[in-house]
Amino acid sequence: MARLITVEDVEYASIGAAILGTGGGGDPFIGKVMAQQAISERGPVTLLGAEEIDDDAWILPSAMMGAPTVMIEKVPEGGEAVRALRAIEARTGRKADATTPIECGGINSMIPFVVGARAGLPVLDGDGMGRAFPELQMETFHVYGLSGSPAAVADERGSVAVIEAADNFQLEWLARGVTIRMGGHAHLVDYPMSGAQYKRTAVRGTISMAIAIGRAVSEARRRGEHPVEAVCRATRDSMYGQGIPLFQGKVVDVERRTREGFAVGRATVAGLKDDAGSELSIRFQNEYLVAVRDGSVLATVPDLICTLDSETGEAVTTERLRYGQRITVVGIPTPEIMRSQAALEVWGPRAFGYDLDFTPLEARFPSYYRECGVPPGKEKYLESSPA
């Protein structure tokens, strides 16, 4: 059902989207401030479900592109994404009927609300990743046959580049190069599509879920309850399924560098409490990709590996990892639309260079998921797993 998104909703959405962003998607604070300012100036933005749009509606997704580490020092101007949207409208000769996130993470769940407020457009409740991924072809829109071109990349100085690429991998390469030359981050509109195409390819309901997670974290803190547990419970009734605590500890080492427009590295976490004496290694490329405990794999992409502040329950993004932080690592299963063979070829562990096959969290931890339950269609993972 359609709903109006207010400044308060954005506060909750920024908390939840940062968690779903698995460490990436851009700085959630900057995105939140941009969206709240736009809504304060222009009024609430309408959030629509996929079923509420016409099949022939014209959808222009909007996002930030580049290394999140850069955005900490190079803050956006605020009008970049609208300029990119106008460029695609001019290129296609068609006005947008709505915008939508390309991913539900950090700043990239917020940018569509900036566009929606400033351009007078509704935002669709879904996205093309169901989490955050570092590359433009890593979208359900690509996996299920849509072209990302024409795309527009815009910076804070008024420059806009429109790209027509031979395929979506080439689009990623060209747009990444433009983004680097725009200073390491820029704003993007890509994958122009019809309403019918959106309904077929989008991961639905992710903005609503982000708001629900953010509200659960905030209410748990107000009641003096454990916010990390609230995060796990908040996803239970979604198509994702309940999150699972994987590891609690202290960050003892971070290797991080900005390379070719990505924040790339590894974090080492020494176990605390029940995990004392163990060590967790998390690899990332903008987002957390693989978590290994004492040499054994706990979780891999595309399942969500989320690092949360152990006290507040809020996400710790890859660019803000620091020595001494106390974090809890939570795994959240992905929806089935993200687990097809075609999807895993694009964003499974091997797509990132890891010699690993994807094993769903439900199959890795069957006892936990037999107890808490799984969404319809995921029972197969428990049936094929040992008791």
Backbone torsions as a table, in degrees:
resi	resn	phi	psi	omega
1	MET	NA	142.1	179.0
2	ALA	-62.0	142.5	176.3
3	ARG	-145.0	155.3	176.6
4	LEU	-91.8	130.4	-179.9
5	ILE	-94.8	120.2	-177.5
6	THR	-103.5	178.0	176.4
7	VAL	-58.1	-39.7	179.1
8	GLU	-65.9	-40.6	177.3
9	ASP	-60.4	-39.8	179.1
10	VAL	-62.6	-37.8	177.1
11	GLU	-57.9	-48.6	178.7
12	TYR	-66.2	-43.7	-178.0
13	ALA	-61.0	-36.5	-178.5
14	SER	-66.9	-35.5	177.5
15	ILE	-68.0	-49.6	-178.0
16	GLY	-67.9	-39.8	-179.2
17	ALA	-67.4	-35.6	176.7
18	ALA	-62.9	-36.9	177.4
19	ILE	-67.9	-47.4	179.5
20	LEU	-66.4	-20.3	179.7
21	GLY	-73.0	-5.3	175.9
22	THR	51.4	41.9	176.9
23	GLY	94.7	-13.6	-176.0
24	GLY	-121.1	-160.3	-179.9
25	GLY	88.1	1.0	178.7
26	GLY	94.1	161.2	-174.9
27	ASP	-61.7	118.2	-176.9
28	PRO	-67.9	-29.7	-179.2
29	PHE	-66.9	-46.2	-179.7
30	ILE	-62.1	-44.2	179.1
31	GLY	-62.6	-41.2	179.1
32	LYS	-61.3	-47.1	-179.1
33	VAL	-62.2	-42.0	178.4
34	MET	-61.3	-45.6	-178.0
35	ALA	-68.4	-42.6	-179.4
36	GLN	-65.3	-38.0	178.2
37	GLN	-64.8	-43.4	-179.1
38	ALA	-64.4	-42.1	179.6
39	ILE	-69.2	-37.6	177.3
40	SER	-61.8	-36.7	-177.9
41	GLU	-81.5	-37.0	-171.3
42	ARG	-111.9	-12.3	-179.5
43	GLY	103.1	168.6	-177.0
44	PRO	-59.4	156.5	179.3
45	VAL	-109.7	138.3	179.0
46	THR	-80.0	128.7	174.4
47	LEU	-102.6	124.3	-177.9
48	LEU	-115.5	142.9	170.0
49	GLY	-77.2	158.0	-178.7
50	ALA	-57.2	-35.0	-178.3
51	GLU	-70.1	-10.9	-177.0
52	GLU	-95.5	1.4	179.0
53	ILE	-107.1	152.2	177.5
54	ASP	-73.7	152.6	179.4
55	ASP	-62.2	-29.6	-178.3
56	ASP	-96.5	11.2	175.4
57	ALA	-62.8	151.8	-177.7
58	TRP	-106.5	114.1	-172.7
59	ILE	-108.5	126.8	178.0
60	LEU	-121.1	100.7	178.4
61	PRO	-66.4	149.2	-178.0
62	SER	-135.6	150.3	-173.2
63	ALA	-166.7	172.7	166.6
64	MET	-99.3	147.4	177.1
65	MET	-130.5	140.9	175.6
66	GLY	130.3	-168.4	-177.0
67	ALA	-85.3	122.1	178.7
68	PRO	-58.2	-28.8	179.6
69	THR	-60.3	-32.7	-177.3
70	VAL	-70.6	-36.2	-173.8
71	MET	-66.3	-22.1	178.6
72	ILE	-60.2	-34.8	-178.1
73	GLU	-104.7	-24.8	-176.7
74	LYS	-113.7	84.3	-172.8
75	VAL	-75.0	139.3	179.5
76	PRO	-62.6	156.5	177.5
77	GLU	-81.7	-33.1	174.6
78	GLY	118.4	-24.7	-178.2
79	GLY	-104.4	4.3	-174.0
80	GLU	-59.2	-49.1	-174.6
81	ALA	-67.0	-34.1	177.4
82	VAL	-66.4	-39.6	177.3
83	ARG	-63.6	-38.9	177.1
84	ALA	-64.5	-41.4	178.5
85	LEU	-62.6	-44.0	179.9
86	ARG	-63.6	-34.4	179.0
87	ALA	-65.3	-39.5	178.9
88	ILE	-72.8	-36.1	174.2
89	GLU	-58.8	-43.6	179.6
90	ALA	-66.0	-40.3	-178.4
91	ARG	-67.2	-39.1	-177.1
92	THR	-92.2	-12.1	-179.1
93	GLY	70.4	26.2	-176.0
94	ARG	-142.8	133.6	178.2
95	LYS	-77.8	141.6	178.6
96	ALA	-68.8	141.3	172.8
97	ASP	-97.2	-20.0	180.0
98	ALA	-166.9	161.7	170.2
99	THR	-122.7	171.1	-177.0
100	THR	-158.9	155.3	173.4
101	PRO	-67.7	150.8	167.6
102	ILE	-88.1	-20.7	176.1
103	GLU	-148.5	154.9	-179.4
104	CYS	-103.3	71.9	-179.3
105	GLY	-149.0	133.9	170.6
106	GLY	47.8	-130.1	-177.5
107	ILE	-63.4	-26.2	-174.0
108	ASN	-78.0	-8.5	165.9
109	SER	-88.2	-14.0	-177.7
110	MET	-93.3	-35.5	-175.6
111	ILE	-54.1	-43.3	178.1
112	PRO	-59.5	-28.9	177.7
113	PHE	-75.0	-30.1	171.5
114	VAL	-63.3	-47.8	179.4
115	VAL	-64.3	-45.0	-178.9
116	GLY	-59.1	-44.5	-179.7
117	ALA	-67.9	-45.5	-173.4
118	ARG	-80.6	-24.5	179.7
119	ALA	-105.8	-1.4	178.3
120	GLY	69.8	40.4	-177.5
121	LEU	-118.9	149.4	169.7
122	PRO	-74.1	158.7	175.5
123	VAL	-111.5	137.7	-179.6
124	LEU	-88.8	142.7	-175.5
125	ASP	-86.8	80.2	-179.7
126	GLY	172.1	-177.4	178.5
127	ASP	-163.2	-174.9	-175.7
128	GLY	-106.5	10.3	-178.7
129	MET	-134.2	-27.4	-176.5
130	GLY	71.2	8.0	-178.7
131	ARG	-176.5	-150.4	170.2
132	ALA	-121.1	143.6	173.4
133	PHE	-132.4	158.2	-173.5
134	PRO	-85.1	-13.1	-172.3
135	GLU	-126.6	153.9	-171.2
136	LEU	-71.2	-26.2	177.0
137	GLN	-79.6	-7.1	-179.3
138	MET	-87.7	59.6	-178.6
139	GLU	-136.0	147.1	174.2
140	THR	-60.5	-28.7	176.9
141	PHE	-58.4	-42.4	176.9
142	HIS	-71.9	-47.7	-175.6
143	VAL	-55.3	-38.0	-175.4
144	TYR	-104.0	28.3	160.0
145	GLY	99.4	8.4	-179.1
146	LEU	-92.3	153.0	175.6
147	SER	-92.0	138.2	176.6
148	GLY	-79.8	-11.1	-177.8
149	SER	-98.6	151.9	-3.9
150	PRO	-73.0	148.5	177.9
151	ALA	-125.5	154.8	177.8
152	ALA	-129.2	136.3	178.1
153	VAL	-118.8	129.6	-174.9
154	ALA	-130.9	146.1	177.0
155	ASP	-115.7	-179.9	-174.1
156	GLU	-76.6	-9.2	-177.9
157	ARG	-97.0	0.7	178.0
158	GLY	102.8	-2.9	178.6
159	SER	-77.7	139.4	176.9
160	VAL	-136.2	129.3	176.3
161	ALA	-116.2	126.2	176.1
162	VAL	-100.2	129.8	-173.1
163	ILE	-119.0	128.6	169.7
164	GLU	-112.9	109.7	-174.6
165	ALA	-109.3	154.1	-179.6
166	ALA	-65.6	-34.0	177.0
167	ASP	-155.6	178.9	-174.1
168	ASN	-74.2	-25.3	174.4
169	PHE	-69.3	-40.8	175.8
170	GLN	-66.0	-35.9	176.4
171	LEU	-60.5	-45.6	177.5
172	GLU	-57.3	-45.7	-176.5
173	TRP	-64.9	-44.9	-178.4
174	LEU	-70.6	-46.1	-179.0
175	ALA	-65.2	-35.6	177.7
176	ARG	-63.8	-41.8	178.8
177	GLY	-62.9	-42.3	177.9
178	VAL	-63.9	-42.2	-179.4
179	THR	-61.5	-43.2	178.3
180	ILE	-59.6	-42.1	-178.4
181	ARG	-75.9	-15.0	173.0
182	MET	-87.3	5.9	174.5
183	GLY	110.5	8.3	175.3
184	GLY	106.1	-20.7	169.4
185	HIS	-148.6	151.4	-179.5
186	ALA	-152.9	-177.3	177.3
187	HIS	-115.5	153.6	-164.9
188	LEU	-140.8	142.2	164.6
189	VAL	-126.8	125.1	-179.4
190	ASP	-147.6	-179.6	-179.0
191	TYR	49.2	54.4	173.5
192	PRO	-61.4	136.2	-173.1
193	MET	-154.2	165.6	175.8
194	SER	-85.4	166.1	175.7
195	GLY	-60.9	-38.8	178.8
196	ALA	-63.0	-40.7	177.8
197	GLN	-65.9	-38.5	177.8
198	TYR	-62.1	-45.8	-179.5
199	LYS	-59.7	-33.8	-177.1
200	ARG	-79.5	-28.4	-168.6
201	THR	-116.4	-15.1	-172.8
202	ALA	-81.7	151.2	167.3
203	VAL	-84.9	112.9	-168.2
204	ARG	-87.0	151.5	169.9
205	GLY	77.7	13.2	-173.0
206	THR	-75.3	-29.2	176.9
207	ILE	-69.9	-44.6	176.3
208	SER	-59.2	-39.6	179.6
209	MET	-67.1	-39.3	177.5
210	ALA	-61.1	-42.4	178.0
211	ILE	-62.9	-42.3	-179.6
212	ALA	-64.4	-40.8	178.2
213	ILE	-64.6	-46.4	179.7
214	GLY	-61.1	-40.9	178.1
215	ARG	-66.2	-39.6	179.9
216	ALA	-63.3	-41.8	178.0
217	VAL	-63.5	-46.1	-177.9
218	SER	-64.7	-43.2	-179.2
219	GLU	-68.7	-36.5	177.4
220	ALA	-62.0	-41.4	178.7
221	ARG	-64.7	-41.0	179.8
222	ARG	-64.1	-33.9	-178.8
223	ARG	-88.3	-1.9	-178.3
224	GLY	75.7	21.0	177.9
225	GLU	-93.7	171.3	-176.1
226	HIS	-80.7	114.8	-175.3
227	PRO	-67.9	-29.5	179.0
228	VAL	-64.4	-40.7	176.7
229	GLU	-63.3	-35.2	178.3
230	ALA	-64.5	-37.9	177.2
231	VAL	-60.3	-47.1	-178.9
232	CYS	-61.4	-43.5	-178.6
233	ARG	-69.5	-31.2	-173.2
234	ALA	-66.8	-21.3	180.0
235	THR	-95.3	-2.8	-170.0
236	ARG	-58.8	-43.3	-174.3
237	ASP	-91.6	10.6	178.4
238	SER	-93.2	177.4	176.7
239	MET	-72.5	-7.2	176.7
240	TYR	-79.9	-52.6	-172.9
241	GLY	102.3	168.5	-172.1
242	GLN	-66.5	138.9	174.2
243	GLY	-71.9	161.0	-178.6
244	ILE	-131.4	127.7	174.6
245	PRO	-65.9	130.0	-177.2
246	LEU	-108.0	-34.4	-173.4
247	PHE	-167.2	142.5	175.2
248	GLN	-126.9	133.5	-178.3
249	GLY	-174.6	-165.1	-178.1
250	LYS	-117.7	132.9	176.6
251	VAL	-69.1	121.0	-178.3
252	VAL	-113.2	-11.0	177.8
253	ASP	-160.9	139.3	175.0
254	VAL	-134.9	122.7	171.0
255	GLU	-108.7	119.1	-175.0
256	ARG	-147.9	134.4	175.6
257	ARG	-145.4	153.6	175.7
258	THR	-94.8	118.3	-174.6
259	ARG	-136.9	120.9	177.3
260	GLU	53.4	38.9	177.3
261	GLY	84.4	9.2	178.5
262	PHE	-122.2	151.1	167.8
263	ALA	-93.7	111.7	-171.2
264	VAL	-119.0	139.1	176.6
265	GLY	170.3	-158.1	-176.6
266	ARG	-149.2	142.9	174.1
267	ALA	-119.4	141.2	176.2
268	THR	-115.1	130.7	-175.6
269	VAL	-123.2	123.7	175.4
270	ALA	-87.4	131.5	-174.3
271	GLY	-66.8	146.5	174.5
272	LEU	-126.6	162.2	177.8
273	LYS	53.5	-123.2	-176.7
274	ASP	-64.8	-17.6	-178.8
275	ASP	-102.9	10.5	179.1
276	ALA	-58.8	137.7	-179.5
277	GLY	92.6	-8.5	177.5
278	SER	-109.4	163.9	179.9
279	GLU	-133.1	137.6	178.8
280	LEU	-114.7	133.7	174.1
281	SER	-114.5	128.4	179.6
282	ILE	-120.8	123.3	176.5
283	ARG	-95.6	144.7	179.9
284	PHE	-144.5	152.7	168.2
285	GLN	-137.4	90.2	-165.4
286	ASN	66.5	-51.8	179.6
287	GLU	-111.8	159.1	176.4
288	TYR	-73.8	130.4	-171.8
289	LEU	-113.6	-40.7	-176.0
290	VAL	-142.3	134.2	175.6
291	ALA	-119.8	124.5	-176.3
292	VAL	-125.4	123.2	178.1
293	ARG	-106.6	117.3	176.7
294	ASP	49.0	40.8	177.7
295	GLY	88.3	-6.7	179.8
296	SER	-108.6	133.1	-178.2
297	VAL	-71.9	128.1	176.0
298	LEU	-96.5	-37.2	-176.3
299	ALA	-162.1	150.8	176.5
300	THR	-139.1	159.1	169.5
301	VAL	-55.9	140.9	10.3
302	PRO	-88.4	-6.5	173.8
303	ASP	-55.3	149.8	-173.5
304	LEU	-83.3	127.1	173.2
305	ILE	-109.3	109.4	-172.0
306	CYS	-114.5	128.0	174.5
307	THR	-101.4	122.3	-176.4
308	LEU	-117.5	142.1	170.5
309	ASP	-60.0	124.7	-173.1
310	SER	-63.5	-22.6	-179.5
311	GLU	-93.0	-43.7	-173.5
312	THR	-94.5	-21.5	-176.0
313	GLY	79.3	2.1	-178.9
314	GLU	-87.0	155.9	-175.8
315	ALA	-68.0	145.1	169.2
316	VAL	-110.5	108.3	-176.6
317	THR	-77.2	162.2	-174.7
318	THR	-61.1	-32.1	-178.5
319	GLU	-78.8	-11.9	-178.4
320	ARG	-111.8	8.1	174.3
321	LEU	-63.6	134.0	-179.6
322	ARG	-140.6	153.0	174.6
323	TYR	-57.2	137.0	174.5
324	GLY	92.9	-12.7	179.0
325	GLN	-63.8	138.8	172.9
326	ARG	-94.0	117.8	-175.9
327	ILE	-129.8	155.6	170.1
328	THR	-118.9	127.7	179.9
329	VAL	-94.7	125.7	-178.2
330	VAL	-119.1	139.1	173.1
331	GLY	-103.8	138.3	175.8
332	ILE	-126.6	124.7	-179.7
333	PRO	-66.2	149.7	176.6
334	THR	-87.6	157.3	173.9
335	PRO	-67.1	161.9	-176.3
336	GLU	-64.3	-29.2	179.1
337	ILE	-60.0	-21.4	-178.3
338	MET	-96.9	3.8	-175.2
339	ARG	-117.1	8.4	176.1
340	SER	-65.2	160.7	179.2
341	GLN	-60.2	-39.5	178.3
342	ALA	-62.3	-38.8	179.7
343	ALA	-68.6	-43.1	-178.0
344	LEU	-66.3	-28.0	175.9
345	GLU	-65.7	-25.6	-178.6
346	VAL	-90.3	-37.6	-174.2
347	TRP	-137.2	17.9	171.4
348	GLY	-72.7	174.6	-177.6
349	PRO	-55.7	-37.0	-177.7
350	ARG	-68.4	-26.4	177.3
351	ALA	-65.0	-21.7	178.9
352	PHE	-102.5	7.8	175.8
353	GLY	92.5	10.9	179.2
354	TYR	-95.9	134.1	-179.4
355	ASP	-82.7	64.5	-176.4
356	LEU	-140.0	142.2	169.0
357	ASP	-89.8	150.7	178.6
358	PHE	-76.2	127.8	172.3
359	THR	-121.2	119.7	-177.6
360	PRO	-61.4	150.5	178.4
361	LEU	-56.8	-37.2	-179.3
362	GLU	-61.2	-35.3	179.0
363	ALA	-79.6	-28.1	177.5
364	ARG	-73.5	-32.8	-175.7
365	PHE	-128.6	62.3	-173.5
366	PRO	-63.2	-36.4	-179.0
367	SER	-61.8	-43.7	179.3
368	TYR	-60.6	-44.7	-174.9
369	TYR	-80.5	-22.5	170.5
370	ARG	-66.7	-34.0	-178.7
371	GLU	-75.7	-45.3	-175.2
372	CYS	-91.1	-16.1	179.2
373	GLY	90.1	161.7	179.6
374	VAL	-132.2	158.3	177.4
375	PRO	-64.1	157.2	176.8
376	PRO	-54.1	136.1	-179.7
377	GLY	97.5	-13.1	-179.7
378	LYS	-103.0	2.9	179.2
379	GLU	-60.4	-26.6	-178.2
380	LYS	-59.2	-30.8	-179.5
381	TYR	-69.7	-30.7	178.9
382	LEU	-79.6	-35.1	-179.9
383	GLU	-66.1	-30.8	-178.1
384	SER	-94.8	4.4	-177.3
385	SER	-106.0	149.4	177.8
386	PRO	-68.1	151.1	179.8
387	ALA	-68.4	NA	NA
